[in-house]
Amino acid sequence: MTDHDGAGAVRPLTLDWVGRQLNAGERIVGTEALHGGITAEMRRLTVAAPDGGVRHLVLRTFVEPSFVDPAEEMLNREADALALLAGTGVTAPGPVAVDPTAAHCEYPSLLMTHLVGRTVLEDGGLEARVPVLARQLVAIHAVRPAERPREYQAWATADEIVPVPGADAAVWSAAIDVIRKPAPPYEGRFLHRDFHPGNVLFEVERAGPVGSEALSGLVSSAPSAPTHPVGPRVTGVVDWVQNSWGPADLDVAHCSTNLALLHGPAWGLRFAEAYEEAGGVLASAASERLYWRLLDALAFAGGVRWVARPWREAGRAELTTRAVEGRLNAYVTALMEALG
């Protein structure tokens, strides 16, 4: 078996479990660690069939102690979402098998199909990608599950927010007061809850070889072949662990924050416009839009270093913790000016 990266080696019990999920005569011939995630180990598995055919699977494994305990709920939730999406127009990995309590593996694990495509985090071509991202999110919000997933969870409360270094104290104090109020009423939708460019795979126009290819949403170092200009097209959406029921505004807010930190505050503001242009419906009152936008943006304050690290690994070396903190401060200020 080829391990293209020492970190790609699959643990023995897990390897045996995966082997039992394969078709007769198939065997695992290669493993590769996928980089770009924060909460779990991700690996691409190369599977060879007796007739010489090859396919790929993706293995998610929770090993960090803080995620092992909630892994059962998280992996079952993702597996359920992947099964649901198989009957919709939203392309996502297919669930193959799940061991949410580590009954068979060393750690809680989910095995799923592999999607082609790559994540795109660079500034170039962003103007064309933003409307495509918006249309994809509108499609996700159109999914109507027979059983609602859990209600959304806020990722920070007003009392937990600590302004980033160099933040405008008055602006942040006013912003924190906004989310201290009760949540506005909303019409519920099926949410991805972690929708952002790092979880969307694209087939994108390129003039030559691509420097990194995404494998189920996480980055590998293998180059892809040149393609002809066709414009950005989504090939799939990954990482459904946090899927929830809640306001469309919250998914829009999360993607907006990520765009603001990756590309600048103006792009965070632009995404909401693109979502409505694509047919999406947001809260009618500016005060309600501001609440959801800030509820997400302010939650990033304590975790900028964790968010920025995979971006740098993907080639955005300029996105240091300090630089991203500066963009977060500028984005919060822009939201208060635009909607406050």
Backbone torsions as a table, in degrees:
resi	resn	phi	psi	omega
1	MET	NA	136.5	180.0
2	THR	-92.5	126.7	173.9
3	ASP	-111.6	102.6	-175.7
4	HIS	-70.5	-12.2	-177.1
5	ASP	-150.1	129.2	-178.7
6	GLY	-51.2	-33.6	179.8
7	ALA	-72.4	-8.9	-177.0
8	GLY	-84.3	-8.8	-177.3
9	ALA	-61.7	134.3	179.1
10	VAL	-92.8	135.7	-178.9
11	ARG	-64.2	149.8	-171.0
12	PRO	-55.5	-49.9	-178.8
13	LEU	-62.9	-39.5	179.4
14	THR	-66.2	-39.7	178.7
15	LEU	-61.5	-41.7	178.0
16	ASP	-63.6	-42.5	-179.6
17	TRP	-62.9	-45.5	178.3
18	VAL	-60.8	-42.1	-179.1
19	GLY	-58.5	-32.2	-180.0
20	ARG	-74.9	-11.5	179.6
21	GLN	-93.4	-6.9	-175.6
22	LEU	-83.4	163.3	175.6
23	ASN	-72.5	160.2	-179.5
24	ALA	-56.3	129.7	177.4
25	GLY	87.5	-12.5	179.0
26	GLU	-77.2	153.3	176.1
27	ARG	-148.2	153.2	178.2
28	ILE	-82.4	124.1	-177.7
29	VAL	-115.0	-5.5	179.3
30	GLY	-163.2	149.5	175.6
31	THR	-136.0	149.4	-179.6
32	GLU	-148.6	129.3	175.7
33	ALA	-70.6	136.6	176.9
34	LEU	-104.5	128.9	-174.4
35	HIS	-104.2	151.6	177.6
36	GLY	127.1	-16.9	179.6
37	GLY	-86.3	168.9	-177.5
38	ILE	-118.6	-40.0	-168.6
39	THR	-99.1	-17.7	-173.7
40	ALA	-142.8	159.0	169.6
41	GLU	-80.3	136.7	178.8
42	MET	-127.2	134.6	-179.9
43	ARG	-135.1	143.3	170.3
44	ARG	-97.6	129.9	179.6
45	LEU	-110.1	129.7	176.2
46	THR	-96.1	124.3	-174.7
47	VAL	-116.7	126.2	179.7
48	ALA	-103.6	138.5	178.2
49	ALA	-100.3	159.1	-178.9
50	PRO	-58.2	-28.3	-178.2
51	ASP	-85.1	5.6	178.8
52	GLY	95.7	-7.6	177.9
53	GLY	-70.3	155.6	-178.7
54	VAL	-132.2	138.8	172.1
55	ARG	-137.3	169.8	-178.0
56	HIS	-124.9	146.5	172.7
57	LEU	-125.9	163.1	177.4
58	VAL	-123.9	135.2	-178.4
59	LEU	-115.8	122.0	173.9
60	ARG	-102.7	130.6	-179.8
61	THR	-133.9	126.5	175.7
62	PHE	-93.0	117.8	-178.5
63	VAL	-119.4	-23.5	179.5
64	GLU	-67.3	132.8	-177.2
65	PRO	-52.2	-36.8	-177.4
66	SER	-70.3	-15.7	179.6
67	PHE	-108.7	-15.5	-179.6
68	VAL	-65.2	-43.3	-178.2
69	ASP	-61.6	-47.9	178.6
70	PRO	-84.0	5.5	-174.0
71	ALA	-61.5	-36.5	-178.1
72	GLU	-58.2	-48.9	179.5
73	GLU	-65.9	-42.2	-175.7
74	MET	-66.2	-45.3	-177.8
75	LEU	-71.3	-38.8	176.0
76	ASN	-63.6	-38.9	179.5
77	ARG	-64.3	-42.6	179.6
78	GLU	-67.7	-43.5	-179.9
79	ALA	-60.6	-40.7	178.3
80	ASP	-63.8	-41.6	-179.8
81	ALA	-65.0	-42.1	179.7
82	LEU	-63.3	-38.9	177.6
83	ALA	-65.9	-41.0	178.3
84	LEU	-61.2	-45.4	-173.4
85	LEU	-70.2	-17.6	179.5
86	ALA	-60.9	-23.4	-179.4
87	GLY	-102.4	20.0	-177.4
88	THR	-124.9	-178.4	176.6
89	GLY	-87.5	5.6	179.0
90	VAL	-94.1	119.5	-178.9
91	THR	-83.4	123.2	179.3
92	ALA	-142.9	164.5	175.2
93	PRO	-59.1	155.1	175.0
94	GLY	-96.9	139.6	178.4
95	PRO	-73.3	136.2	177.6
96	VAL	-106.7	-50.1	178.5
97	ALA	-162.8	154.9	179.4
98	VAL	-138.5	136.6	175.1
99	ASP	-124.2	75.9	-169.3
100	PRO	-70.7	-19.8	-178.7
101	THR	-109.7	9.2	-177.3
102	ALA	58.8	40.5	176.2
103	ALA	-71.0	-25.9	-177.3
104	HIS	-121.0	-25.9	-176.9
105	CYS	-104.4	168.1	175.8
106	GLU	-65.5	-34.4	-179.1
107	TYR	-138.2	159.8	178.3
108	PRO	-55.4	133.3	-172.3
109	SER	-143.3	153.0	174.8
110	LEU	-131.8	129.8	177.4
111	LEU	-108.0	131.0	-176.0
112	MET	-143.7	166.9	178.1
113	THR	-73.0	162.1	-177.8
114	HIS	-101.7	138.5	177.2
115	LEU	-106.8	143.1	174.3
116	VAL	-79.5	160.8	178.1
117	GLY	122.7	178.5	-178.7
118	ARG	-145.5	148.9	172.2
119	THR	-77.6	149.7	-179.4
120	VAL	-127.3	114.0	-176.4
121	LEU	-115.3	-4.4	-177.7
122	GLU	-77.1	163.4	-178.9
123	ASP	-70.5	-35.3	-176.5
124	GLY	-59.1	133.5	178.2
125	GLY	79.7	5.9	-175.5
126	LEU	-62.5	-37.3	-178.5
127	GLU	-59.2	-33.7	178.4
128	ALA	-80.6	-30.3	-176.3
129	ARG	-77.8	-33.6	-175.2
130	VAL	-57.6	-47.4	177.0
131	PRO	-62.0	-32.3	178.9
132	VAL	-69.1	-42.8	174.8
133	LEU	-58.5	-42.8	-178.5
134	ALA	-63.8	-44.1	179.1
135	ARG	-63.3	-37.0	178.8
136	GLN	-64.7	-40.9	-179.9
137	LEU	-68.0	-37.2	175.5
138	VAL	-59.8	-40.3	178.9
139	ALA	-64.4	-39.8	177.8
140	ILE	-62.7	-42.9	-178.1
141	HIS	-70.6	-13.4	177.4
142	ALA	-84.1	-10.8	179.0
143	VAL	-68.0	134.5	-179.6
144	ARG	-120.7	92.8	-178.7
145	PRO	-68.8	145.9	178.0
146	ALA	-63.4	-36.0	175.1
147	GLU	-120.4	129.3	-179.7
148	ARG	-68.2	140.5	171.8
149	PRO	-72.2	-179.0	-179.7
150	ARG	-61.3	155.8	175.3
151	GLU	-65.6	147.6	-179.2
152	TYR	-57.1	154.8	174.9
153	GLN	-120.3	132.4	174.1
154	ALA	-71.8	142.5	-175.8
155	TRP	-93.7	2.2	173.6
156	ALA	-166.7	152.9	174.8
157	THR	-108.8	165.4	-178.4
158	ALA	-56.6	-39.2	-177.3
159	ASP	-72.1	-16.2	-178.7
160	GLU	-91.8	-12.2	-174.4
161	ILE	-75.9	125.7	173.0
162	VAL	-116.5	117.0	-178.0
163	PRO	-54.6	146.0	178.5
164	VAL	-68.8	156.6	177.4
165	PRO	-55.0	134.6	178.9
166	GLY	83.2	4.5	-178.3
167	ALA	-69.0	151.7	173.9
168	ASP	-73.9	108.5	-172.4
169	ALA	-58.8	-41.6	-178.0
170	ALA	-66.9	-42.4	-179.9
171	VAL	-64.7	-45.2	-178.9
172	TRP	-68.1	-36.0	177.3
173	SER	-62.2	-43.4	178.4
174	ALA	-66.6	-38.0	179.8
175	ALA	-66.0	-42.6	179.0
176	ILE	-63.2	-36.9	178.1
177	ASP	-63.2	-30.8	179.4
178	VAL	-62.4	-45.5	-176.8
179	ILE	-84.8	-1.9	174.3
180	ARG	-75.2	-19.1	-179.5
181	LYS	-77.0	162.4	175.8
182	PRO	-60.6	149.3	178.6
183	ALA	-63.0	140.1	177.9
184	PRO	-65.7	156.3	174.1
185	PRO	-65.2	152.4	-178.2
186	TYR	-153.1	159.1	172.1
187	GLU	-93.3	120.7	-173.3
188	GLY	-69.6	149.4	176.8
189	ARG	-140.0	159.8	170.9
190	PHE	-72.6	122.4	-176.6
191	LEU	-111.1	142.6	167.7
192	HIS	-70.9	-43.4	176.1
193	ARG	78.0	-8.6	172.8
194	ASP	-140.4	41.8	-177.4
195	PHE	-80.4	120.5	178.3
196	HIS	-165.0	170.3	-174.7
197	PRO	-56.7	-27.7	-179.8
198	GLY	-73.7	-10.6	179.7
199	ASN	-115.5	14.1	179.0
200	VAL	-121.4	127.1	179.9
201	LEU	-96.6	137.2	-177.3
202	PHE	-122.2	148.1	158.9
203	GLU	-104.4	110.8	-169.6
204	VAL	-120.1	148.7	176.2
205	GLU	-63.3	131.1	177.4
206	ARG	-138.3	146.6	179.1
207	ALA	-87.7	-16.9	-177.6
208	GLY	-158.4	-164.3	-177.9
209	PRO	-58.9	143.6	179.0
210	VAL	-91.8	142.2	-176.6
211	GLY	-76.2	-22.6	178.9
212	SER	-150.3	138.3	-179.7
213	GLU	-111.8	132.9	-179.8
214	ALA	-88.6	137.8	179.7
215	LEU	-120.1	104.8	-174.0
216	SER	53.3	41.9	169.5
217	GLY	90.9	-2.1	-178.6
218	LEU	-125.6	153.4	-160.4
219	VAL	-95.0	133.2	174.0
220	SER	-112.0	162.0	-178.7
221	SER	-89.7	-0.1	-176.7
222	ALA	-73.7	129.6	178.8
223	PRO	-74.3	153.1	176.3
224	SER	-105.2	165.0	-178.5
225	ALA	-76.6	156.7	177.5
226	PRO	-59.7	147.7	177.0
227	THR	-129.0	162.6	178.0
228	HIS	-89.1	150.5	-178.9
229	PRO	-60.2	119.5	177.7
230	VAL	-131.0	-7.3	-175.6
231	GLY	86.0	162.3	-176.4
232	PRO	-70.7	135.1	176.2
233	ARG	-139.5	130.1	179.6
234	VAL	-74.5	130.1	176.0
235	THR	-104.1	-9.2	177.1
236	GLY	168.3	163.0	176.9
237	VAL	-124.4	133.1	-174.7
238	VAL	-121.1	176.3	175.9
239	ASP	62.0	75.3	-177.0
240	TRP	-101.1	20.0	-176.4
241	VAL	-58.9	-36.3	-173.2
242	GLN	-95.4	10.4	-176.0
243	ASN	-52.8	141.0	-170.6
244	SER	-150.8	-179.8	172.7
245	TRP	-115.3	127.5	-177.9
246	GLY	179.7	-164.8	-177.2
247	PRO	-77.7	141.1	175.3
248	ALA	-55.5	-33.4	180.0
249	ASP	-54.1	-32.3	-175.0
250	LEU	-72.3	-41.2	174.4
251	ASP	-64.1	-41.7	178.2
252	VAL	-62.3	-41.1	-179.9
253	ALA	-62.0	-42.1	-176.4
254	HIS	-67.5	-43.5	177.1
255	CYS	-66.1	-37.7	179.1
256	SER	-61.0	-44.2	179.1
257	THR	-61.9	-45.6	180.0
258	ASN	-61.1	-42.2	178.3
259	LEU	-64.5	-38.7	179.0
260	ALA	-63.0	-39.5	-178.0
261	LEU	-78.2	-33.5	178.7
262	LEU	-76.0	-38.7	-167.6
263	HIS	-127.6	-8.4	-179.6
264	GLY	118.8	150.8	-174.8
265	PRO	-55.1	-34.0	-177.7
266	ALA	-60.3	-33.9	180.0
267	TRP	-73.7	-28.0	173.5
268	GLY	-64.8	-40.1	177.4
269	LEU	-70.9	-35.4	-176.8
270	ARG	-66.1	-33.9	-172.8
271	PHE	-62.1	-39.8	179.0
272	ALA	-61.3	-39.1	177.3
273	GLU	-63.2	-43.4	-179.5
274	ALA	-63.7	-37.0	179.5
275	TYR	-62.9	-43.5	178.7
276	GLU	-69.7	-37.8	177.0
277	GLU	-62.0	-28.1	179.9
278	ALA	-84.4	0.7	178.5
279	GLY	103.4	0.8	178.4
280	GLY	-74.1	154.0	-178.4
281	VAL	-118.3	125.9	178.3
282	LEU	-112.5	172.6	177.8
283	ALA	-55.6	142.6	-175.9
284	SER	-77.7	-32.3	-176.2
285	ALA	-88.6	137.0	178.9
286	ALA	-60.1	-35.9	-179.4
287	SER	-64.4	-35.0	178.8
288	GLU	-72.7	-40.7	176.7
289	ARG	-61.3	-41.4	-179.7
290	LEU	-62.5	-40.9	-179.7
291	TYR	-57.1	-52.3	-176.1
292	TRP	-67.3	-38.8	-179.3
293	ARG	-63.8	-42.4	-179.4
294	LEU	-74.9	-33.8	178.9
295	LEU	-56.6	-37.5	178.3
296	ASP	-79.9	-50.6	-174.0
297	ALA	-59.7	-44.7	-176.9
298	LEU	-66.9	-26.7	179.3
299	ALA	-66.2	-18.9	179.6
300	PHE	-76.3	-16.1	-170.5
301	ALA	-57.4	-39.1	-177.0
302	GLY	-87.8	-2.8	-175.2
303	GLY	-130.5	21.3	-176.5
304	VAL	-56.9	-41.2	-176.6
305	ARG	-63.3	-32.5	179.6
306	TRP	-75.5	-35.1	179.9
307	VAL	-71.3	-41.6	-174.6
308	ALA	-73.3	-27.7	-175.4
309	ARG	-57.8	-53.2	179.3
310	PRO	-64.4	-26.5	176.3
311	TRP	-66.0	-41.9	177.4
312	ARG	-65.9	-39.9	178.2
313	GLU	-61.7	-28.1	179.8
314	ALA	-85.8	2.3	175.3
315	GLY	115.1	-4.9	179.6
316	ARG	-92.2	68.0	-174.1
317	ALA	-60.7	-25.3	-177.7
318	GLU	-74.2	-12.2	-177.1
319	LEU	-86.9	67.5	174.9
320	THR	-71.6	166.0	177.9
321	THR	-56.4	-44.4	-178.8
322	ARG	-63.7	-41.4	-179.5
323	ALA	-64.8	-42.0	-178.9
324	VAL	-70.9	-36.3	174.9
325	GLU	-60.6	-39.3	177.5
326	GLY	-63.6	-39.8	178.3
327	ARG	-68.5	-36.6	178.0
328	LEU	-63.9	-43.3	177.8
329	ASN	-61.2	-43.7	-179.9
330	ALA	-65.5	-36.4	-179.5
331	TYR	-69.4	-43.5	177.2
332	VAL	-60.0	-42.4	177.8
333	THR	-62.5	-42.9	180.0
334	ALA	-63.8	-38.6	177.6
335	LEU	-63.8	-43.2	-179.9
336	MET	-64.4	-35.7	179.4
337	GLU	-73.5	-37.4	-174.5
338	ALA	-81.1	-35.5	-172.5
339	LEU	-121.6	-13.0	-174.8
340	GLY	-78.4	NA	NA
